[in-house]
Amino acid sequence: MFGFDQDMIFRIPALLIALTVHEYAHARVAVLMGDPTPKVLGRQTLNPVAHLDPIGLLMLWLVQFGWAKPVPINPNNFRDWRKGMILVSFAGPGTNILVAFIAALLIALLGQFHLLSDGVYSVLRLTYVYNLTFAIFNLVPIPPLDGSKILSSLLPGRYAEIFDRIEPYGTFILIALIYIGVIGSIIYPITSLLDLIIRSILYILL
């Protein structure tokens, strides 16, 4: 999926879509939950420039591990901090799943009407793949991923404090688990299942 091959030219728009909608969703929901911080800092936007970390994008493009600029939030501003943290954290992966579905729907519809060029198909296919992968990857409950924030918000106070102690080491743990293949063995079966569900829905609808 990554590396130097014929798909390289189509990765940039697909990656920009996946990263931008993910971070925008975090920002949008945070503002809806009562925290103006993302809006004040210019992160409630679909302009990819506001969300990109150049090194993170390059690493993601080349070696399948990268990052965008995290959306700053202040949970103290949420009307309900626990509900706010869960919804804000899930907003990014949830939006990625929605965008993946839209990409798959466009492939199906454009294909039916013979309007799907090779270039458009490549961008939409990679948009579909990246958004599915981003969604499941970010739901893994290891800091700094969104899944860790959801889990921490769901745990009782004492257990949440214990869990939060691993946050300074989370990135190193995550890199190690990616390197030895544990993360892949978790996310690929789930991604395949989600892919099957989306294809089944489209089959019923179309």
DAMO-V139191 format. One record per backbone hydrogen bond with DSSP energy under -0.5 kcal/mol. NH is the residue of the N-H (numbers start at 1). CO is the residue of the C=O. If there is no record, write none. Layout:
NH;CO  NH;CO
This chain:
3;61  5;3  8;5  10;7  11;7  11;8  12;8  14;10  15;11  16;12  17;13  18;14  19;15  20;16  21;17  22;18  23;19  24;20  25;21  26;22  27;23  28;24  29;25  30;26  31;27  32;28  33;29  34;31  35;30  36;34  40;36  41;37  42;39  43;38  44;38  45;43  48;46  50;47  51;48  52;48  54;52  57;53  58;54  59;55  60;56  61;57  62;58  63;59  64;60  65;59  69;51  70;68  72;70  77;74  78;75  79;33  84;80  85;81  86;82  87;83  88;84  89;85  90;86  91;87  92;88  93;89  94;90  95;91  96;92  97;93  98;94  99;95  100;96  101;97  102;98  103;99  104;100  105;101  106;102  107;103  108;104  109;105  110;106  111;107  112;108  113;109  114;111  115;110  116;110  117;115  121;117  122;118  123;119  124;120  125;121  126;122  127;123  128;124  129;125  130;126  131;127  132;128  133;129  134;130  135;131  136;132  137;133  138;134  139;135  139;136  140;137  142;140  145;142  147;138  148;140  148;145  149;145  150;146  151;147  152;148  153;149  154;150  155;151  160;156  161;157  162;158  163;159  164;160  165;161  165;162  166;163  167;164  169;166  170;166  170;167  173;169  174;170  175;171  176;172  177;173  178;174  179;175  180;176  181;178  182;177  183;177  185;181  186;182  186;183  187;183  188;184  190;186  191;187  192;188  193;189  194;190  195;191  196;192  197;193  198;194  199;195  200;196  201;197  202;198  203;199  204;200  205;201  206;202
